[in-house]
Amino acid sequence: MDISLSHVEYRYQANTPFERLAIQDVSIDIPSGTYLALIGHTGSGKSTVLQHLNALLVPTSGSVKIGDQEIKARQKNKNLKPIRQRVGIVFQFPEHQLFEETVEKDIIFGPMNFGVSEAQAKQRARVALKQVGLGEEILEKSPFDLSGGQMRRVAIAGVLAMEPDIIVLDEPTAGLDPRGRKEIMDMFYALHKERQLSTILVTHSMEDAARYADQIVIMQQGKVVNKGTPEEIFTNPTELVKMGLDVPEVVRFQLKLEEKLGRQLGKIYLSIDELSTAVAEFLAGGVRS
């Protein structure tokens, strides 16, 4: 499902003494099936953009188009329920949103709230649990008797059971150890490919942005300051450093290696396997271009 933000501005507490401009002139086109990473410092406007994607916020000016439905500023935007059904958001620490007495009841709550029958919702719950790597034996357990990692997966299953066309991930691995982060991110990437989802990842991790995204958008002080493929974005790491942003570890290693060798390898590599191959060819006298 295509997504388009056109000249979006949002002001918190507009027309009050506490008015604050959060984002301005934000234009982003996200073709269906794209995996887009949205990066920037805390306060750059990432979360405000995120909340426009399922009409939790409505633009102060500009418009947001989700599929064939458009949300415009200064207009009564009726019947937003279909958008919220088609766009699933996984917030930071989603396990904090668990509340039902059993895992099954928690997962089926969302689908049933949108009119799905109980029998169909229960079937979706079983499918979603399998997708997040959990077994049906926990369906009748209290979510609060599970481990922290299992609770997070149950909360994610609740989003997947809505069968969204678009999934928005707001720092979905916050608080997890490196192994847990990779497992969750690999799971989302597999779902992205399997379901041909449009996926938007809000992250501070340059490694995740480089590894999974097709496109990257950088925000600073409420504005889009750069966008492109991971290769385009990380080809000029000095610009990222000037903005106070990090670069993937493999890129940092390559830059230090090139400085030591006194030669450049010809392009920026985003995976250690590709970099290893390039270095081997360089040492053999065949520098890749």
NORNORJO-V621540 format. One record per pair of residues at least 24 apart in sequence whose ideal C-beta (glycine too) atoms are under 6 Angstrom apart, sorted by sequence separation. I is the first residue (numbers start at 1). GAP is how many residues later the second one is. D is the distance in Angstrom with one decimal. If there is no record, write none. Layout:
i=I gap=GAP d=D
i=I gap=GAP d=D
This chain:
i=132 gap=24 d=5.3
i=4 gap=25 d=5.1
i=23 gap=25 d=5.1
i=55 gap=25 d=4.4
i=132 gap=25 d=4.9
i=250 gap=25 d=5.7
i=22 gap=26 d=4.4
i=3 gap=27 d=4.1
i=55 gap=28 d=5.2
i=129 gap=28 d=5.3
i=2 gap=29 d=5.8
i=54 gap=29 d=5.6
i=85 gap=29 d=4.9
i=128 gap=29 d=3.9
i=131 gap=29 d=5.7
i=2 gap=30 d=5.1
i=54 gap=30 d=4.9
i=167 gap=30 d=5.3
i=1 gap=31 d=5.2
i=149 gap=31 d=5.8
i=128 gap=32 d=4.2
i=166 gap=32 d=4.5
i=167 gap=32 d=5.4
i=168 gap=32 d=4.7
i=169 gap=32 d=4.7
i=170 gap=32 d=4.7
i=54 gap=33 d=3.8
i=128 gap=33 d=4.3
i=235 gap=33 d=4.9
i=53 gap=34 d=5.6
i=234 gap=34 d=5.2
i=103 gap=35 d=5.2
i=104 gap=35 d=4.2
i=103 gap=36 d=5.3
i=125 gap=36 d=5.6
i=106 gap=37 d=5.6
i=124 gap=37 d=4.3
i=10 gap=38 d=5.5
i=102 gap=38 d=5.5
i=103 gap=38 d=5.6
i=210 gap=38 d=4.5
i=103 gap=40 d=5.3
i=206 gap=40 d=5.0
i=230 gap=40 d=5.7
i=206 gap=41 d=5.7
i=207 gap=41 d=5.1
i=206 gap=42 d=4.7
i=98 gap=45 d=4.5
i=14 gap=46 d=5.8
i=10 gap=47 d=5.9
i=110 gap=48 d=5.6
i=10 gap=49 d=5.9
i=11 gap=49 d=4.7
i=10 gap=50 d=5.1
i=107 gap=50 d=5.2
i=111 gap=50 d=5.3
i=8 gap=51 d=4.8
i=9 gap=51 d=5.0
i=103 gap=51 d=5.4
i=107 gap=51 d=4.8
i=111 gap=51 d=5.9
i=9 gap=52 d=4.4
i=106 gap=52 d=5.9
i=110 gap=52 d=5.1
i=9 gap=53 d=5.7
i=8 gap=54 d=3.9
i=107 gap=54 d=5.1
i=7 gap=55 d=4.1
i=6 gap=56 d=5.5
i=95 gap=56 d=3.8
i=6 gap=57 d=5.0
i=95 gap=57 d=4.8
i=98 gap=57 d=5.8
i=97 gap=58 d=6.0
i=5 gap=59 d=5.3
i=95 gap=60 d=4.9
i=210 gap=60 d=4.5
i=4 gap=61 d=4.4
i=94 gap=61 d=3.7
i=3 gap=63 d=5.8
i=1 gap=66 d=4.6
i=90 gap=66 d=5.8
i=90 gap=69 d=5.5
i=88 gap=71 d=4.1
i=88 gap=74 d=5.3
i=88 gap=76 d=3.5
i=87 gap=77 d=5.8
i=86 gap=78 d=5.6
i=92 gap=78 d=5.6
i=86 gap=79 d=4.8
i=87 gap=79 d=4.5
i=88 gap=79 d=4.9
i=89 gap=79 d=4.5
i=90 gap=79 d=5.1
i=91 gap=79 d=5.0
i=92 gap=79 d=4.7
i=90 gap=82 d=4.9
i=92 gap=82 d=4.6
i=53 gap=115 d=5.5
i=50 gap=118 d=5.7
i=50 gap=120 d=5.7
i=50 gap=152 d=5.6
i=46 gap=156 d=4.9
i=35 gap=157 d=5.6
i=33 gap=163 d=5.2
i=1 gap=164 d=4.2
i=34 gap=164 d=5.7
i=35 gap=164 d=4.6
i=36 gap=164 d=5.1
i=37 gap=164 d=4.7
i=38 gap=164 d=4.9
i=1 gap=165 d=5.6
i=32 gap=166 d=5.6
i=37 gap=166 d=5.9
i=39 gap=170 d=5.7
i=37 gap=172 d=3.8
i=46 gap=173 d=5.6
i=45 gap=174 d=5.0
i=44 gap=175 d=4.2
i=37 gap=176 d=3.8
i=44 gap=176 d=5.4
i=35 gap=177 d=5.8
i=45 gap=177 d=4.2
i=35 gap=178 d=5.1
i=40 gap=178 d=5.8
i=35 gap=179 d=4.9
i=36 gap=179 d=4.7
i=37 gap=179 d=4.8
i=38 gap=179 d=5.2
i=39 gap=179 d=5.6
i=40 gap=179 d=3.7
i=34 gap=180 d=5.4
i=40 gap=180 d=5.8
i=34 gap=181 d=5.9
i=28 gap=189 d=5.8
i=1 gap=197 d=5.5
i=24 gap=198 d=5.4
i=26 gap=198 d=5.6
i=23 gap=199 d=4.4
i=22 gap=200 d=5.8
